[in-house]
Amino acid sequence: QLQASGGGSVQPEGSLRLSCVVSGITFGRYAFSWYRQVPGKGPEWVSGLNDDDSGPRYSDAVKGRFTISKDFAKSTVILQMTALKPEDTARYFCVKYPVRILDVKIHYDAWGQGTLVTVSS
């Protein structure tokens, strides 16, 4: 199970920290990603990392502003978002891959409900 939280409303240039608590699996054995989706559009990949917290990757839209990490003590995938823009407004959800090394071409096999982020002045 993947449970995301931390969303909310924030002004442009603000920050938010999203958390995805993972349960029911061995957290340290799998790669994870964050996706986002707005109504009427397909999911957009945002960021991901390997099983051991290495190899973080980011979409061009968020590179330099977002940071992904794993908290092994809490079985949580974190997305620290800074310098938020109105175009970052979306529902953000985390996904798990059935592999250790991140490969966004592979279909994820578990995902959560997500948390809503709204960036507006």
Phi and psi restraints in degrees (range 20) as a CNS / XPLOR table:
assign (resid 1 and name C) (resid 2 and name N)
       (resid 2 and name CA) (resid 2 and name C) 1.0 -123.4 20.0 2
assign (resid 2 and name N) (resid 2 and name CA)
       (resid 2 and name C) (resid 3 and name N) 1.0 121.1 20.0 2
assign (resid 2 and name C) (resid 3 and name N)
       (resid 3 and name CA) (resid 3 and name C) 1.0 -121.0 20.0 2
assign (resid 3 and name N) (resid 3 and name CA)
       (resid 3 and name C) (resid 4 and name N) 1.0 111.8 20.0 2
assign (resid 3 and name C) (resid 4 and name N)
       (resid 4 and name CA) (resid 4 and name C) 1.0 -93.7 20.0 2
assign (resid 4 and name N) (resid 4 and name CA)
       (resid 4 and name C) (resid 5 and name N) 1.0 148.6 20.0 2
assign (resid 4 and name C) (resid 5 and name N)
       (resid 5 and name CA) (resid 5 and name C) 1.0 -154.0 20.0 2
assign (resid 5 and name N) (resid 5 and name CA)
       (resid 5 and name C) (resid 6 and name N) 1.0 173.4 20.0 2
assign (resid 5 and name C) (resid 6 and name N)
       (resid 6 and name CA) (resid 6 and name C) 1.0 105.1 20.0 2
assign (resid 6 and name N) (resid 6 and name CA)
       (resid 6 and name C) (resid 7 and name N) 1.0 -4.8 20.0 2
assign (resid 6 and name C) (resid 7 and name N)
       (resid 7 and name CA) (resid 7 and name C) 1.0 -70.7 20.0 2
assign (resid 7 and name N) (resid 7 and name CA)
       (resid 7 and name C) (resid 8 and name N) 1.0 172.7 20.0 2
assign (resid 7 and name C) (resid 8 and name N)
       (resid 8 and name CA) (resid 8 and name C) 1.0 166.1 20.0 2
assign (resid 8 and name N) (resid 8 and name CA)
       (resid 8 and name C) (resid 9 and name N) 1.0 -169.1 20.0 2
assign (resid 8 and name C) (resid 9 and name N)
       (resid 9 and name CA) (resid 9 and name C) 1.0 -102.9 20.0 2
assign (resid 9 and name N) (resid 9 and name CA)
       (resid 9 and name C) (resid 10 and name N) 1.0 135.2 20.0 2
assign (resid 9 and name C) (resid 10 and name N)
       (resid 10 and name CA) (resid 10 and name C) 1.0 -146.7 20.0 2
assign (resid 10 and name N) (resid 10 and name CA)
       (resid 10 and name C) (resid 11 and name N) 1.0 153.2 20.0 2
assign (resid 10 and name C) (resid 11 and name N)
       (resid 11 and name CA) (resid 11 and name C) 1.0 -80.8 20.0 2
assign (resid 11 and name N) (resid 11 and name CA)
       (resid 11 and name C) (resid 12 and name N) 1.0 157.9 20.0 2
assign (resid 11 and name C) (resid 12 and name N)
       (resid 12 and name CA) (resid 12 and name C) 1.0 -53.1 20.0 2
assign (resid 12 and name N) (resid 12 and name CA)
       (resid 12 and name C) (resid 13 and name N) 1.0 143.9 20.0 2
assign (resid 12 and name C) (resid 13 and name N)
       (resid 13 and name CA) (resid 13 and name C) 1.0 75.7 20.0 2
assign (resid 13 and name N) (resid 13 and name CA)
       (resid 13 and name C) (resid 14 and name N) 1.0 1.5 20.0 2
assign (resid 13 and name C) (resid 14 and name N)
       (resid 14 and name CA) (resid 14 and name C) 1.0 -81.3 20.0 2
assign (resid 14 and name N) (resid 14 and name CA)
       (resid 14 and name C) (resid 15 and name N) 1.0 -177.5 20.0 2
assign (resid 14 and name C) (resid 15 and name N)
       (resid 15 and name CA) (resid 15 and name C) 1.0 -131.8 20.0 2
assign (resid 15 and name N) (resid 15 and name CA)
       (resid 15 and name C) (resid 16 and name N) 1.0 152.2 20.0 2
assign (resid 15 and name C) (resid 16 and name N)
       (resid 16 and name CA) (resid 16 and name C) 1.0 -145.2 20.0 2
assign (resid 16 and name N) (resid 16 and name CA)
       (resid 16 and name C) (resid 17 and name N) 1.0 154.1 20.0 2
assign (resid 16 and name C) (resid 17 and name N)
       (resid 17 and name CA) (resid 17 and name C) 1.0 -123.6 20.0 2
assign (resid 17 and name N) (resid 17 and name CA)
       (resid 17 and name C) (resid 18 and name N) 1.0 112.8 20.0 2
assign (resid 17 and name C) (resid 18 and name N)
       (resid 18 and name CA) (resid 18 and name C) 1.0 -93.8 20.0 2
assign (resid 18 and name N) (resid 18 and name CA)
       (resid 18 and name C) (resid 19 and name N) 1.0 142.3 20.0 2
assign (resid 18 and name C) (resid 19 and name N)
       (resid 19 and name CA) (resid 19 and name C) 1.0 -124.4 20.0 2
assign (resid 19 and name N) (resid 19 and name CA)
       (resid 19 and name C) (resid 20 and name N) 1.0 143.0 20.0 2
assign (resid 19 and name C) (resid 20 and name N)
       (resid 20 and name CA) (resid 20 and name C) 1.0 -126.9 20.0 2
assign (resid 20 and name N) (resid 20 and name CA)
       (resid 20 and name C) (resid 21 and name N) 1.0 103.8 20.0 2
assign (resid 20 and name C) (resid 21 and name N)
       (resid 21 and name CA) (resid 21 and name C) 1.0 -85.1 20.0 2
assign (resid 21 and name N) (resid 21 and name CA)
       (resid 21 and name C) (resid 22 and name N) 1.0 127.3 20.0 2
assign (resid 21 and name C) (resid 22 and name N)
       (resid 22 and name CA) (resid 22 and name C) 1.0 -108.5 20.0 2
assign (resid 22 and name N) (resid 22 and name CA)
       (resid 22 and name C) (resid 23 and name N) 1.0 132.0 20.0 2
assign (resid 22 and name C) (resid 23 and name N)
       (resid 23 and name CA) (resid 23 and name C) 1.0 -137.9 20.0 2
assign (resid 23 and name N) (resid 23 and name CA)
       (resid 23 and name C) (resid 24 and name N) 1.0 157.8 20.0 2
assign (resid 23 and name C) (resid 24 and name N)
       (resid 24 and name CA) (resid 24 and name C) 1.0 85.4 20.0 2
assign (resid 24 and name N) (resid 24 and name CA)
       (resid 24 and name C) (resid 25 and name N) 1.0 -1.4 20.0 2
assign (resid 24 and name C) (resid 25 and name N)
       (resid 25 and name CA) (resid 25 and name C) 1.0 -138.0 20.0 2
assign (resid 25 and name N) (resid 25 and name CA)
       (resid 25 and name C) (resid 26 and name N) 1.0 169.6 20.0 2
assign (resid 25 and name C) (resid 26 and name N)
       (resid 26 and name CA) (resid 26 and name C) 1.0 -82.7 20.0 2
assign (resid 26 and name N) (resid 26 and name CA)
       (resid 26 and name C) (resid 27 and name N) 1.0 101.6 20.0 2
assign (resid 26 and name C) (resid 27 and name N)
       (resid 27 and name CA) (resid 27 and name C) 1.0 -54.4 20.0 2
assign (resid 27 and name N) (resid 27 and name CA)
       (resid 27 and name C) (resid 28 and name N) 1.0 -40.7 20.0 2
assign (resid 27 and name C) (resid 28 and name N)
       (resid 28 and name CA) (resid 28 and name C) 1.0 -80.3 20.0 2
assign (resid 28 and name N) (resid 28 and name CA)
       (resid 28 and name C) (resid 29 and name N) 1.0 8.5 20.0 2
assign (resid 28 and name C) (resid 29 and name N)
       (resid 29 and name CA) (resid 29 and name C) 1.0 -105.5 20.0 2
assign (resid 29 and name N) (resid 29 and name CA)
       (resid 29 and name C) (resid 30 and name N) 1.0 -0.8 20.0 2
assign (resid 29 and name C) (resid 30 and name N)
       (resid 30 and name CA) (resid 30 and name C) 1.0 -135.2 20.0 2
assign (resid 30 and name N) (resid 30 and name CA)
       (resid 30 and name C) (resid 31 and name N) 1.0 153.2 20.0 2
assign (resid 30 and name C) (resid 31 and name N)
       (resid 31 and name CA) (resid 31 and name C) 1.0 -83.3 20.0 2
assign (resid 31 and name N) (resid 31 and name CA)
       (resid 31 and name C) (resid 32 and name N) 1.0 152.6 20.0 2
assign (resid 31 and name C) (resid 32 and name N)
       (resid 32 and name CA) (resid 32 and name C) 1.0 -135.0 20.0 2
assign (resid 32 and name N) (resid 32 and name CA)
       (resid 32 and name C) (resid 33 and name N) 1.0 158.0 20.0 2
assign (resid 32 and name C) (resid 33 and name N)
       (resid 33 and name CA) (resid 33 and name C) 1.0 -141.6 20.0 2
assign (resid 33 and name N) (resid 33 and name CA)
       (resid 33 and name C) (resid 34 and name N) 1.0 161.3 20.0 2
assign (resid 33 and name C) (resid 34 and name N)
       (resid 34 and name CA) (resid 34 and name C) 1.0 -108.6 20.0 2
assign (resid 34 and name N) (resid 34 and name CA)
       (resid 34 and name C) (resid 35 and name N) 1.0 137.1 20.0 2
assign (resid 34 and name C) (resid 35 and name N)
       (resid 35 and name CA) (resid 35 and name C) 1.0 -121.1 20.0 2
assign (resid 35 and name N) (resid 35 and name CA)
       (resid 35 and name C) (resid 36 and name N) 1.0 165.6 20.0 2
assign (resid 35 and name C) (resid 36 and name N)
       (resid 36 and name CA) (resid 36 and name C) 1.0 -139.5 20.0 2
assign (resid 36 and name N) (resid 36 and name CA)
       (resid 36 and name C) (resid 37 and name N) 1.0 155.5 20.0 2
assign (resid 36 and name C) (resid 37 and name N)
       (resid 37 and name CA) (resid 37 and name C) 1.0 -148.7 20.0 2
assign (resid 37 and name N) (resid 37 and name CA)
       (resid 37 and name C) (resid 38 and name N) 1.0 136.6 20.0 2
assign (resid 37 and name C) (resid 38 and name N)
       (resid 38 and name CA) (resid 38 and name C) 1.0 -110.0 20.0 2
assign (resid 38 and name N) (resid 38 and name CA)
       (resid 38 and name C) (resid 39 and name N) 1.0 155.3 20.0 2
assign (resid 38 and name C) (resid 39 and name N)
       (resid 39 and name CA) (resid 39 and name C) 1.0 -56.9 20.0 2
assign (resid 39 and name N) (resid 39 and name CA)
       (resid 39 and name C) (resid 40 and name N) 1.0 133.5 20.0 2
assign (resid 39 and name C) (resid 40 and name N)
       (resid 40 and name CA) (resid 40 and name C) 1.0 87.8 20.0 2
assign (resid 40 and name N) (resid 40 and name CA)
       (resid 40 and name C) (resid 41 and name N) 1.0 -2.7 20.0 2
assign (resid 40 and name C) (resid 41 and name N)
       (resid 41 and name CA) (resid 41 and name C) 1.0 -126.0 20.0 2
assign (resid 41 and name N) (resid 41 and name CA)
       (resid 41 and name C) (resid 42 and name N) 1.0 160.1 20.0 2
assign (resid 41 and name C) (resid 42 and name N)
       (resid 42 and name CA) (resid 42 and name C) 1.0 -77.0 20.0 2
assign (resid 42 and name N) (resid 42 and name CA)
       (resid 42 and name C) (resid 43 and name N) 1.0 166.6 20.0 2
assign (resid 42 and name C) (resid 43 and name N)
       (resid 43 and name CA) (resid 43 and name C) 1.0 -62.7 20.0 2
assign (resid 43 and name N) (resid 43 and name CA)
       (resid 43 and name C) (resid 44 and name N) 1.0 144.0 20.0 2
assign (resid 43 and name C) (resid 44 and name N)
       (resid 44 and name CA) (resid 44 and name C) 1.0 -116.5 20.0 2
assign (resid 44 and name N) (resid 44 and name CA)
       (resid 44 and name C) (resid 45 and name N) 1.0 125.2 20.0 2
assign (resid 44 and name C) (resid 45 and name N)
       (resid 45 and name CA) (resid 45 and name C) 1.0 -68.9 20.0 2
assign (resid 45 and name N) (resid 45 and name CA)
       (resid 45 and name C) (resid 46 and name N) 1.0 135.6 20.0 2
assign (resid 45 and name C) (resid 46 and name N)
       (resid 46 and name CA) (resid 46 and name C) 1.0 -111.0 20.0 2
assign (resid 46 and name N) (resid 46 and name CA)
       (resid 46 and name C) (resid 47 and name N) 1.0 -50.8 20.0 2
assign (resid 46 and name C) (resid 47 and name N)
       (resid 47 and name CA) (resid 47 and name C) 1.0 -165.0 20.0 2
assign (resid 47 and name N) (resid 47 and name CA)
       (resid 47 and name C) (resid 48 and name N) 1.0 155.5 20.0 2
assign (resid 47 and name C) (resid 48 and name N)
       (resid 48 and name CA) (resid 48 and name C) 1.0 -157.9 20.0 2
assign (resid 48 and name N) (resid 48 and name CA)
       (resid 48 and name C) (resid 49 and name N) 1.0 167.7 20.0 2
assign (resid 48 and name C) (resid 49 and name N)
       (resid 49 and name CA) (resid 49 and name C) 1.0 -155.0 20.0 2
assign (resid 49 and name N) (resid 49 and name CA)
       (resid 49 and name C) (resid 50 and name N) 1.0 166.7 20.0 2
assign (resid 49 and name C) (resid 50 and name N)
       (resid 50 and name CA) (resid 50 and name C) 1.0 -78.7 20.0 2
assign (resid 50 and name N) (resid 50 and name CA)
       (resid 50 and name C) (resid 51 and name N) 1.0 176.1 20.0 2
assign (resid 50 and name C) (resid 51 and name N)
       (resid 51 and name CA) (resid 51 and name C) 1.0 -60.2 20.0 2
assign (resid 51 and name N) (resid 51 and name CA)
       (resid 51 and name C) (resid 52 and name N) 1.0 -34.7 20.0 2
assign (resid 51 and name C) (resid 52 and name N)
       (resid 52 and name CA) (resid 52 and name C) 1.0 -98.3 20.0 2
assign (resid 52 and name N) (resid 52 and name CA)
       (resid 52 and name C) (resid 53 and name N) 1.0 20.1 20.0 2
assign (resid 52 and name C) (resid 53 and name N)
       (resid 53 and name CA) (resid 53 and name C) 1.0 78.0 20.0 2
assign (resid 53 and name N) (resid 53 and name CA)
       (resid 53 and name C) (resid 54 and name N) 1.0 8.9 20.0 2
assign (resid 53 and name C) (resid 54 and name N)
       (resid 54 and name CA) (resid 54 and name C) 1.0 -94.8 20.0 2
assign (resid 54 and name N) (resid 54 and name CA)
       (resid 54 and name C) (resid 55 and name N) 1.0 171.2 20.0 2
assign (resid 54 and name C) (resid 55 and name N)
       (resid 55 and name CA) (resid 55 and name C) 1.0 60.8 20.0 2
assign (resid 55 and name N) (resid 55 and name CA)
       (resid 55 and name C) (resid 56 and name N) 1.0 41.8 20.0 2
assign (resid 55 and name C) (resid 56 and name N)
       (resid 56 and name CA) (resid 56 and name C) 1.0 -63.3 20.0 2
assign (resid 56 and name N) (resid 56 and name CA)
       (resid 56 and name C) (resid 57 and name N) 1.0 139.5 20.0 2
assign (resid 56 and name C) (resid 57 and name N)
       (resid 57 and name CA) (resid 57 and name C) 1.0 -132.3 20.0 2
assign (resid 57 and name N) (resid 57 and name CA)
       (resid 57 and name C) (resid 58 and name N) 1.0 152.1 20.0 2
assign (resid 57 and name C) (resid 58 and name N)
       (resid 58 and name CA) (resid 58 and name C) 1.0 -137.1 20.0 2
assign (resid 58 and name N) (resid 58 and name CA)
       (resid 58 and name C) (resid 59 and name N) 1.0 149.5 20.0 2
assign (resid 58 and name C) (resid 59 and name N)
       (resid 59 and name CA) (resid 59 and name C) 1.0 -71.1 20.0 2
assign (resid 59 and name N) (resid 59 and name CA)
       (resid 59 and name C) (resid 60 and name N) 1.0 158.2 20.0 2
assign (resid 59 and name C) (resid 60 and name N)
       (resid 60 and name CA) (resid 60 and name C) 1.0 -60.8 20.0 2
assign (resid 60 and name N) (resid 60 and name CA)
       (resid 60 and name C) (resid 61 and name N) 1.0 -28.9 20.0 2
assign (resid 60 and name C) (resid 61 and name N)
       (resid 61 and name CA) (resid 61 and name C) 1.0 -67.7 20.0 2
assign (resid 61 and name N) (resid 61 and name CA)
       (resid 61 and name C) (resid 62 and name N) 1.0 -24.7 20.0 2
assign (resid 61 and name C) (resid 62 and name N)
       (resid 62 and name CA) (resid 62 and name C) 1.0 -120.9 20.0 2
assign (resid 62 and name N) (resid 62 and name CA)
       (resid 62 and name C) (resid 63 and name N) 1.0 -4.7 20.0 2
assign (resid 62 and name C) (resid 63 and name N)
       (resid 63 and name CA) (resid 63 and name C) 1.0 -57.5 20.0 2
assign (resid 63 and name N) (resid 63 and name CA)
       (resid 63 and name C) (resid 64 and name N) 1.0 133.8 20.0 2
assign (resid 63 and name C) (resid 64 and name N)
       (resid 64 and name CA) (resid 64 and name C) 1.0 88.5 20.0 2
assign (resid 64 and name N) (resid 64 and name CA)
       (resid 64 and name C) (resid 65 and name N) 1.0 -11.5 20.0 2
assign (resid 64 and name C) (resid 65 and name N)
       (resid 65 and name CA) (resid 65 and name C) 1.0 -117.0 20.0 2
assign (resid 65 and name N) (resid 65 and name CA)
       (resid 65 and name C) (resid 66 and name N) 1.0 -31.2 20.0 2
assign (resid 65 and name C) (resid 66 and name N)
       (resid 66 and name CA) (resid 66 and name C) 1.0 -109.0 20.0 2
assign (resid 66 and name N) (resid 66 and name CA)
       (resid 66 and name C) (resid 67 and name N) 1.0 150.0 20.0 2
assign (resid 66 and name C) (resid 67 and name N)
       (resid 67 and name CA) (resid 67 and name C) 1.0 -134.1 20.0 2
assign (resid 67 and name N) (resid 67 and name CA)
       (resid 67 and name C) (resid 68 and name N) 1.0 128.5 20.0 2
assign (resid 67 and name C) (resid 68 and name N)
       (resid 68 and name CA) (resid 68 and name C) 1.0 -106.6 20.0 2
assign (resid 68 and name N) (resid 68 and name CA)
       (resid 68 and name C) (resid 69 and name N) 1.0 145.0 20.0 2
assign (resid 68 and name C) (resid 69 and name N)
       (resid 69 and name CA) (resid 69 and name C) 1.0 -157.7 20.0 2
assign (resid 69 and name N) (resid 69 and name CA)
       (resid 69 and name C) (resid 70 and name N) 1.0 169.6 20.0 2
assign (resid 69 and name C) (resid 70 and name N)
       (resid 70 and name CA) (resid 70 and name C) 1.0 -119.2 20.0 2
assign (resid 70 and name N) (resid 70 and name CA)
       (resid 70 and name C) (resid 71 and name N) 1.0 136.7 20.0 2
assign (resid 70 and name C) (resid 71 and name N)
       (resid 71 and name CA) (resid 71 and name C) 1.0 -108.6 20.0 2
assign (resid 71 and name N) (resid 71 and name CA)
       (resid 71 and name C) (resid 72 and name N) 1.0 101.2 20.0 2
assign (resid 71 and name C) (resid 72 and name N)
       (resid 72 and name CA) (resid 72 and name C) 1.0 -69.7 20.0 2
assign (resid 72 and name N) (resid 72 and name CA)
       (resid 72 and name C) (resid 73 and name N) 1.0 -30.1 20.0 2
assign (resid 72 and name C) (resid 73 and name N)
       (resid 73 and name CA) (resid 73 and name C) 1.0 -65.1 20.0 2
assign (resid 73 and name N) (resid 73 and name CA)
       (resid 73 and name C) (resid 74 and name N) 1.0 -29.7 20.0 2
assign (resid 73 and name C) (resid 74 and name N)
       (resid 74 and name CA) (resid 74 and name C) 1.0 -112.2 20.0 2
assign (resid 74 and name N) (resid 74 and name CA)
       (resid 74 and name C) (resid 75 and name N) 1.0 6.3 20.0 2
assign (resid 74 and name C) (resid 75 and name N)
       (resid 75 and name CA) (resid 75 and name C) 1.0 48.6 20.0 2
assign (resid 75 and name N) (resid 75 and name CA)
       (resid 75 and name C) (resid 76 and name N) 1.0 51.1 20.0 2
assign (resid 75 and name C) (resid 76 and name N)
       (resid 76 and name CA) (resid 76 and name C) 1.0 -130.1 20.0 2
assign (resid 76 and name N) (resid 76 and name CA)
       (resid 76 and name C) (resid 77 and name N) 1.0 136.1 20.0 2
assign (resid 76 and name C) (resid 77 and name N)
       (resid 77 and name CA) (resid 77 and name C) 1.0 -100.5 20.0 2
assign (resid 77 and name N) (resid 77 and name CA)
       (resid 77 and name C) (resid 78 and name N) 1.0 126.9 20.0 2
assign (resid 77 and name C) (resid 78 and name N)
       (resid 78 and name CA) (resid 78 and name C) 1.0 -111.5 20.0 2
assign (resid 78 and name N) (resid 78 and name CA)
       (resid 78 and name C) (resid 79 and name N) 1.0 140.3 20.0 2
assign (resid 78 and name C) (resid 79 and name N)
       (resid 79 and name CA) (resid 79 and name C) 1.0 -125.1 20.0 2
assign (resid 79 and name N) (resid 79 and name CA)
       (resid 79 and name C) (resid 80 and name N) 1.0 105.8 20.0 2
assign (resid 79 and name C) (resid 80 and name N)
       (resid 80 and name CA) (resid 80 and name C) 1.0 -88.5 20.0 2
assign (resid 80 and name N) (resid 80 and name CA)
       (resid 80 and name C) (resid 81 and name N) 1.0 120.8 20.0 2
assign (resid 80 and name C) (resid 81 and name N)
       (resid 81 and name CA) (resid 81 and name C) 1.0 -115.5 20.0 2
assign (resid 81 and name N) (resid 81 and name CA)
       (resid 81 and name C) (resid 82 and name N) 1.0 126.5 20.0 2
assign (resid 81 and name C) (resid 82 and name N)
       (resid 82 and name CA) (resid 82 and name C) 1.0 -126.8 20.0 2
assign (resid 82 and name N) (resid 82 and name CA)
       (resid 82 and name C) (resid 83 and name N) 1.0 168.3 20.0 2
assign (resid 82 and name C) (resid 83 and name N)
       (resid 83 and name CA) (resid 83 and name C) 1.0 47.6 20.0 2
assign (resid 83 and name N) (resid 83 and name CA)
       (resid 83 and name C) (resid 84 and name N) 1.0 47.8 20.0 2
assign (resid 83 and name C) (resid 84 and name N)
       (resid 84 and name CA) (resid 84 and name C) 1.0 -65.0 20.0 2
assign (resid 84 and name N) (resid 84 and name CA)
       (resid 84 and name C) (resid 85 and name N) 1.0 146.8 20.0 2
assign (resid 84 and name C) (resid 85 and name N)
       (resid 85 and name CA) (resid 85 and name C) 1.0 -120.9 20.0 2
assign (resid 85 and name N) (resid 85 and name CA)
       (resid 85 and name C) (resid 86 and name N) 1.0 157.1 20.0 2
assign (resid 85 and name C) (resid 86 and name N)
       (resid 86 and name CA) (resid 86 and name C) 1.0 -54.7 20.0 2
assign (resid 86 and name N) (resid 86 and name CA)
       (resid 86 and name C) (resid 87 and name N) 1.0 -32.6 20.0 2
assign (resid 86 and name C) (resid 87 and name N)
       (resid 87 and name CA) (resid 87 and name C) 1.0 -73.1 20.0 2
assign (resid 87 and name N) (resid 87 and name CA)
       (resid 87 and name C) (resid 88 and name N) 1.0 -5.2 20.0 2
assign (resid 87 and name C) (resid 88 and name N)
       (resid 88 and name CA) (resid 88 and name C) 1.0 -83.3 20.0 2
assign (resid 88 and name N) (resid 88 and name CA)
       (resid 88 and name C) (resid 89 and name N) 1.0 -6.8 20.0 2
assign (resid 88 and name C) (resid 89 and name N)
       (resid 89 and name CA) (resid 89 and name C) 1.0 -61.4 20.0 2
assign (resid 89 and name N) (resid 89 and name CA)
       (resid 89 and name C) (resid 90 and name N) 1.0 123.9 20.0 2
assign (resid 89 and name C) (resid 90 and name N)
       (resid 90 and name CA) (resid 90 and name C) 1.0 -179.8 20.0 2
assign (resid 90 and name N) (resid 90 and name CA)
       (resid 90 and name C) (resid 91 and name N) 1.0 172.3 20.0 2
assign (resid 90 and name C) (resid 91 and name N)
       (resid 91 and name CA) (resid 91 and name C) 1.0 -92.6 20.0 2
assign (resid 91 and name N) (resid 91 and name CA)
       (resid 91 and name C) (resid 92 and name N) 1.0 126.4 20.0 2
assign (resid 91 and name C) (resid 92 and name N)
       (resid 92 and name CA) (resid 92 and name C) 1.0 -104.2 20.0 2
assign (resid 92 and name N) (resid 92 and name CA)
       (resid 92 and name C) (resid 93 and name N) 1.0 131.8 20.0 2
assign (resid 92 and name C) (resid 93 and name N)
       (resid 93 and name CA) (resid 93 and name C) 1.0 -137.4 20.0 2
assign (resid 93 and name N) (resid 93 and name CA)
       (resid 93 and name C) (resid 94 and name N) 1.0 150.9 20.0 2
assign (resid 93 and name C) (resid 94 and name N)
       (resid 94 and name CA) (resid 94 and name C) 1.0 -101.8 20.0 2
assign (resid 94 and name N) (resid 94 and name CA)
       (resid 94 and name C) (resid 95 and name N) 1.0 152.5 20.0 2
assign (resid 94 and name C) (resid 95 and name N)
       (resid 95 and name CA) (resid 95 and name C) 1.0 -134.9 20.0 2
assign (resid 95 and name N) (resid 95 and name CA)
       (resid 95 and name C) (resid 96 and name N) 1.0 155.8 20.0 2
assign (resid 95 and name C) (resid 96 and name N)
       (resid 96 and name CA) (resid 96 and name C) 1.0 -115.4 20.0 2
assign (resid 96 and name N) (resid 96 and name CA)
       (resid 96 and name C) (resid 97 and name N) 1.0 141.1 20.0 2
assign (resid 96 and name C) (resid 97 and name N)
       (resid 97 and name CA) (resid 97 and name C) 1.0 -103.9 20.0 2
assign (resid 97 and name N) (resid 97 and name CA)
       (resid 97 and name C) (resid 98 and name N) 1.0 154.4 20.0 2
assign (resid 97 and name C) (resid 98 and name N)
       (resid 98 and name CA) (resid 98 and name C) 1.0 -83.5 20.0 2
assign (resid 98 and name N) (resid 98 and name CA)
       (resid 98 and name C) (resid 99 and name N) 1.0 24.9 20.0 2
assign (resid 98 and name C) (resid 99 and name N)
       (resid 99 and name CA) (resid 99 and name C) 1.0 -136.9 20.0 2
assign (resid 99 and name N) (resid 99 and name CA)
       (resid 99 and name C) (resid 100 and name N) 1.0 166.0 20.0 2
assign (resid 99 and name C) (resid 100 and name N)
       (resid 100 and name CA) (resid 100 and name C) 1.0 -85.1 20.0 2
assign (resid 100 and name N) (resid 100 and name CA)
       (resid 100 and name C) (resid 101 and name N) 1.0 -36.9 20.0 2
assign (resid 100 and name C) (resid 101 and name N)
       (resid 101 and name CA) (resid 101 and name C) 1.0 -100.0 20.0 2
assign (resid 101 and name N) (resid 101 and name CA)
       (resid 101 and name C) (resid 102 and name N) 1.0 129.9 20.0 2
assign (resid 101 and name C) (resid 102 and name N)
       (resid 102 and name CA) (resid 102 and name C) 1.0 -58.6 20.0 2
assign (resid 102 and name N) (resid 102 and name CA)
       (resid 102 and name C) (resid 103 and name N) 1.0 128.6 20.0 2
assign (resid 102 and name C) (resid 103 and name N)
       (resid 103 and name CA) (resid 103 and name C) 1.0 -146.4 20.0 2
assign (resid 103 and name N) (resid 103 and name CA)
       (resid 103 and name C) (resid 104 and name N) 1.0 104.5 20.0 2
assign (resid 103 and name C) (resid 104 and name N)
       (resid 104 and name CA) (resid 104 and name C) 1.0 -70.7 20.0 2
assign (resid 104 and name N) (resid 104 and name CA)
       (resid 104 and name C) (resid 105 and name N) 1.0 -8.7 20.0 2
assign (resid 104 and name C) (resid 105 and name N)
       (resid 105 and name CA) (resid 105 and name C) 1.0 -78.6 20.0 2
assign (resid 105 and name N) (resid 105 and name CA)
       (resid 105 and name C) (resid 106 and name N) 1.0 -18.4 20.0 2
assign (resid 105 and name C) (resid 106 and name N)
       (resid 106 and name CA) (resid 106 and name C) 1.0 -82.9 20.0 2
assign (resid 106 and name N) (resid 106 and name CA)
       (resid 106 and name C) (resid 107 and name N) 1.0 137.7 20.0 2
assign (resid 106 and name C) (resid 107 and name N)
       (resid 107 and name CA) (resid 107 and name C) 1.0 -69.2 20.0 2
assign (resid 107 and name N) (resid 107 and name CA)
       (resid 107 and name C) (resid 108 and name N) 1.0 134.6 20.0 2
assign (resid 107 and name C) (resid 108 and name N)
       (resid 108 and name CA) (resid 108 and name C) 1.0 -73.5 20.0 2
assign (resid 108 and name N) (resid 108 and name CA)
       (resid 108 and name C) (resid 109 and name N) 1.0 155.1 20.0 2
assign (resid 108 and name C) (resid 109 and name N)
       (resid 109 and name CA) (resid 109 and name C) 1.0 -116.8 20.0 2
assign (resid 109 and name N) (resid 109 and name CA)
       (resid 109 and name C) (resid 110 and name N) 1.0 3.9 20.0 2
assign (resid 109 and name C) (resid 110 and name N)
       (resid 110 and name CA) (resid 110 and name C) 1.0 -156.2 20.0 2
assign (resid 110 and name N) (resid 110 and name CA)
       (resid 110 and name C) (resid 111 and name N) 1.0 147.4 20.0 2
assign (resid 110 and name C) (resid 111 and name N)
       (resid 111 and name CA) (resid 111 and name C) 1.0 -156.8 20.0 2
assign (resid 111 and name N) (resid 111 and name CA)
       (resid 111 and name C) (resid 112 and name N) 1.0 160.1 20.0 2
assign (resid 111 and name C) (resid 112 and name N)
       (resid 112 and name CA) (resid 112 and name C) 1.0 -107.0 20.0 2
assign (resid 112 and name N) (resid 112 and name CA)
       (resid 112 and name C) (resid 113 and name N) 1.0 -178.1 20.0 2
assign (resid 112 and name C) (resid 113 and name N)
       (resid 113 and name CA) (resid 113 and name C) 1.0 -74.2 20.0 2
assign (resid 113 and name N) (resid 113 and name CA)
       (resid 113 and name C) (resid 114 and name N) 1.0 -30.6 20.0 2
assign (resid 113 and name C) (resid 114 and name N)
       (resid 114 and name CA) (resid 114 and name C) 1.0 97.3 20.0 2
assign (resid 114 and name N) (resid 114 and name CA)
       (resid 114 and name C) (resid 115 and name N) 1.0 171.9 20.0 2
assign (resid 114 and name C) (resid 115 and name N)
       (resid 115 and name CA) (resid 115 and name C) 1.0 -138.3 20.0 2
assign (resid 115 and name N) (resid 115 and name CA)
       (resid 115 and name C) (resid 116 and name N) 1.0 141.1 20.0 2
assign (resid 115 and name C) (resid 116 and name N)
       (resid 116 and name CA) (resid 116 and name C) 1.0 -88.7 20.0 2
assign (resid 116 and name N) (resid 116 and name CA)
       (resid 116 and name C) (resid 117 and name N) 1.0 130.9 20.0 2
assign (resid 116 and name C) (resid 117 and name N)
       (resid 117 and name CA) (resid 117 and name C) 1.0 -116.8 20.0 2
assign (resid 117 and name N) (resid 117 and name CA)
       (resid 117 and name C) (resid 118 and name N) 1.0 126.7 20.0 2
assign (resid 117 and name C) (resid 118 and name N)
       (resid 118 and name CA) (resid 118 and name C) 1.0 -124.5 20.0 2
assign (resid 118 and name N) (resid 118 and name CA)
       (resid 118 and name C) (resid 119 and name N) 1.0 123.1 20.0 2
assign (resid 118 and name C) (resid 119 and name N)
       (resid 119 and name CA) (resid 119 and name C) 1.0 -115.0 20.0 2
assign (resid 119 and name N) (resid 119 and name CA)
       (resid 119 and name C) (resid 120 and name N) 1.0 113.5 20.0 2
assign (resid 119 and name C) (resid 120 and name N)
       (resid 120 and name CA) (resid 120 and name C) 1.0 -158.3 20.0 2
assign (resid 120 and name N) (resid 120 and name CA)
       (resid 120 and name C) (resid 121 and name N) 1.0 147.2 20.0 2
